[in-house]
């Protein structure tokens, strides 16, 4: 996140042609592609198929950060030290977290204390560890097919455990942060997804593989097995993409896919898996970066390409990421002189370092030590990385000022449409910070859209919903065909009807969201709630039963199923469901309220009062609890 005035937006409109490459203008499709593995008939074959002919590359690649990006949670994969003092405290949510091993299985325990007494405890097994260990190890748990992030991370550089990135400062989502395809497609090879939920998977691999940078390998492998060989001294082998042979900007697009992390907006009808090496990123998605006034010394960790393109070295040469990096060899074993030689290849003897020898030797006499200084990152605590904005060293500011946001800048299209800009600001609001000015900017760009088509009205629904302007949502909805809207648009319209207490229309749109994403427990829960509001208890019960069968770690499903049983005077079943909900979330106010109602129904005023007091400890302003306490006389 650096200064916009110093950033030269990459112009995607004029590229040198190599072979039969066609020029691609921003937002337009190329007319032809020379690489045959970009066709829809090509498919992924897996790294072991590549290994048969490329064993030497395989052996070095699996030791790189990409090769070690994802693995099963085993002692050999973990970089973490466990000495018995690893407990992490979230002072905002009042939870403690403790990692530990039982044999070769890793667990994370969440608990709450009052003095020395343990009031609450929850334990989940870690399934995967994300990260090579050069910077971090994050922890994921995969339960009943749903993949989520655990609340704590091990920060390797400092050797400390702490809350996971984005969980600090009161934002701890505990065990519910979904690992969707956007996360997955940068940190791992493509999984086998279960259609119907953003974080449901049938199978998950372990580590980035060859085809992430070379594209699907089926055509290449088939031809080699038939004995068909290409003379790569004369021309590229067009059965597989070799990034080094791509035109400069297309080569950079491969790296940008994961090393340009900002605010990403998918094109209509596209998926994250649709991008393949040899394509322009804006054929599938658009990426925005925030720009700030001044010169903040920190930046987003995985923004290497953005930082590099701000460098005069990049702007005034033909360098790419491959100028310095060999993706098949880990930077940890690459000789430091390799990087110095990359600098010398352009600067040569005429630009010999002018610093005194002793001062140069103090930093290892390496160009990058001064010209690519180590910096903290904006998004990942306890982590430092080399700043890829190559520059003449400047004195660091003694006191970092609060960065003043200026705007979003689209780095994948030169002249983004107003609609695209509006979607970028909405995505920034939902994914990062809930700042009202982001919605104001989205509204400004939306007002400049001339073509009022389905994408415009769906974006309008999203904006109005985030502003909680439910009448405006329904006004936009009236201009949409309900049969063609997305699942999220259907959900937002349904929720707007629900807030207006039109439960019949709410259930119709929640049901449409469920038709799109039948495994999404949140959509299912809202659908069941709207049925329950209409006293369609039998139908609601079936929905809530389906939720807890699909994913028994979803507290609202248990709570609502318990409420159905309470309505039917099945008190034992209701109590068990409320208990299950509170085992998952001890701060679930509605579950405590429902439990109080159950005890009141059974005539146990003291127990009901205790449950209401618990609600008021969590939220002293809970209107339902205050009213019930007055009724009980507490």
RACORVEN-V882473 format. One record per backbone hydrogen bond with DSSP energy under -1.0 kcal/mol. NH is the residue of the N-H (numbers start at 1). CO is the residue of the C=O. If there is no record, write none. Layout:
nh=NH co=CO
nh=NH co=CO
//
This chain:
nh=7 co=4
nh=21 co=18
nh=28 co=25
nh=36 co=238
nh=38 co=35
nh=39 co=36
nh=42 co=39
nh=49 co=46
nh=51 co=47
nh=53 co=50
nh=54 co=50
nh=58 co=54
nh=59 co=55
nh=60 co=56
nh=61 co=57
nh=62 co=58
nh=63 co=60
nh=64 co=61
nh=68 co=64
nh=69 co=66
nh=71 co=129
nh=73 co=127
nh=74 co=72
nh=78 co=74
nh=88 co=97
nh=90 co=95
nh=94 co=90
nh=95 co=90
nh=96 co=111
nh=97 co=88
nh=98 co=109
nh=100 co=107
nh=102 co=105
nh=105 co=102
nh=107 co=100
nh=108 co=124
nh=109 co=98
nh=110 co=122
nh=111 co=96
nh=112 co=120
nh=114 co=117
nh=117 co=114
nh=119 co=112
nh=120 co=112
nh=122 co=110
nh=124 co=108
nh=126 co=106
nh=127 co=140
nh=128 co=140
nh=129 co=71
nh=130 co=138
nh=131 co=69
nh=133 co=136
nh=137 co=154
nh=138 co=130
nh=140 co=128
nh=141 co=148
nh=143 co=146
nh=146 co=143
nh=147 co=199
nh=148 co=141
nh=149 co=177
nh=150 co=139
nh=153 co=162
nh=154 co=137
nh=155 co=160
nh=156 co=135
nh=157 co=135
nh=159 co=155
nh=160 co=155
nh=162 co=153
nh=164 co=151
nh=167 co=164
nh=171 co=168
nh=176 co=173
nh=179 co=147
nh=184 co=180
nh=185 co=181
nh=186 co=183
nh=187 co=183
nh=188 co=184
nh=192 co=203
nh=194 co=200
nh=201 co=145
nh=202 co=192
nh=203 co=192
nh=208 co=66
nh=212 co=209
nh=213 co=210
nh=214 co=210
nh=215 co=211
nh=218 co=43
nh=221 co=217
nh=222 co=218
nh=223 co=219
nh=224 co=220
nh=225 co=221
nh=226 co=222
nh=227 co=224
nh=228 co=223
nh=232 co=230
nh=234 co=231
nh=235 co=231
nh=240 co=237
nh=241 co=214
nh=245 co=242
nh=246 co=243
nh=251 co=247
nh=252 co=248
nh=253 co=249
nh=254 co=250
nh=255 co=251
nh=256 co=252
nh=257 co=253
nh=258 co=255
nh=259 co=255
nh=261 co=302
nh=263 co=288
nh=265 co=286
nh=267 co=284
nh=270 co=267
nh=274 co=271
nh=279 co=276
nh=283 co=280
nh=284 co=281
nh=285 co=281
nh=286 co=265
nh=288 co=263
nh=289 co=409
nh=291 co=407
nh=293 co=404
nh=303 co=301
nh=305 co=259
nh=307 co=303
nh=308 co=304
nh=309 co=305
nh=311 co=308
nh=315 co=311
nh=316 co=312
nh=317 co=314
nh=323 co=320
nh=324 co=321
nh=325 co=321
nh=329 co=326
nh=333 co=330
nh=338 co=335
nh=340 co=336
nh=341 co=337
nh=342 co=338
nh=343 co=339
nh=344 co=340
nh=345 co=341
nh=346 co=343
nh=347 co=343
nh=348 co=344
nh=352 co=349
nh=360 co=356
nh=361 co=357
nh=362 co=358
nh=363 co=360
nh=364 co=361
nh=365 co=360
nh=369 co=366
nh=370 co=367
nh=371 co=367
nh=372 co=368
nh=375 co=385
nh=378 co=299
nh=385 co=375
nh=387 co=373
nh=390 co=388
nh=391 co=371
nh=406 co=291
nh=407 co=291
nh=409 co=289
nh=411 co=287
nh=421 co=417
nh=422 co=418
nh=423 co=419
nh=424 co=420
nh=425 co=421
nh=426 co=422
nh=427 co=423
nh=428 co=424
nh=429 co=425
nh=430 co=426
nh=431 co=427
nh=432 co=428
nh=433 co=428
nh=435 co=433
nh=438 co=435
nh=440 co=436
nh=441 co=437
nh=442 co=438
nh=443 co=439
nh=444 co=440
nh=445 co=441
nh=446 co=442
nh=447 co=443
nh=448 co=445
nh=449 co=446
nh=453 co=451
nh=457 co=453
nh=458 co=454
nh=459 co=455
nh=460 co=456
nh=461 co=457
nh=462 co=458
nh=463 co=459
nh=464 co=460
nh=465 co=461
nh=466 co=462
nh=467 co=463
nh=468 co=465
nh=469 co=464
nh=470 co=468
nh=473 co=469
nh=474 co=470
nh=475 co=471
nh=476 co=472
nh=477 co=473
nh=478 co=474
nh=479 co=476
nh=480 co=477
nh=484 co=481
nh=490 co=486
nh=491 co=487
nh=492 co=488
nh=493 co=489
nh=494 co=490
nh=495 co=491
nh=496 co=492
nh=497 co=493
nh=498 co=494
nh=499 co=495
nh=500 co=496
nh=501 co=498
nh=502 co=497
nh=503 co=501
nh=506 co=502
nh=507 co=503
nh=508 co=504
nh=509 co=505
nh=510 co=506
nh=511 co=507
nh=512 co=508
nh=513 co=509
nh=514 co=510
nh=515 co=511
nh=516 co=512
nh=517 co=513
nh=519 co=196
nh=520 co=517
nh=524 co=520
nh=525 co=521
nh=526 co=522
nh=527 co=523
nh=528 co=524
nh=529 co=525
nh=530 co=526
nh=531 co=527
nh=532 co=528
nh=533 co=529
nh=535 co=532
nh=536 co=531
nh=537 co=535
nh=540 co=536
nh=541 co=537
nh=542 co=538
nh=543 co=539
nh=544 co=540
nh=545 co=541
nh=546 co=542
nh=547 co=543
nh=548 co=544
nh=549 co=545
nh=550 co=546
nh=551 co=547
nh=554 co=551
nh=558 co=554
nh=559 co=555
nh=560 co=556
nh=561 co=557
nh=562 co=558
nh=563 co=559
nh=564 co=560
nh=565 co=561
nh=566 co=562
nh=567 co=563
nh=568 co=564
nh=569 co=566
nh=570 co=565
nh=571 co=569
nh=574 co=570
nh=575 co=571
nh=576 co=572
nh=577 co=573
nh=578 co=574
nh=579 co=575
nh=580 co=576
nh=581 co=577
nh=582 co=578
nh=583 co=579
nh=584 co=580
nh=585 co=581
nh=588 co=585
nh=589 co=587
nh=592 co=588
nh=593 co=589
nh=594 co=590
nh=595 co=591
nh=596 co=592
nh=597 co=593
nh=598 co=594
nh=599 co=595
nh=600 co=596
nh=601 co=597
nh=602 co=598
nh=603 co=600
nh=604 co=599
nh=605 co=603
nh=608 co=604
nh=609 co=605
nh=610 co=606
nh=611 co=607
nh=612 co=608
nh=613 co=609
nh=614 co=610
nh=615 co=611
nh=616 co=612
nh=617 co=613
nh=618 co=614
nh=619 co=615
nh=622 co=619
nh=626 co=622
nh=627 co=623
nh=628 co=624
nh=629 co=625
nh=630 co=626
nh=631 co=627
nh=632 co=628
nh=633 co=629
nh=634 co=629
//
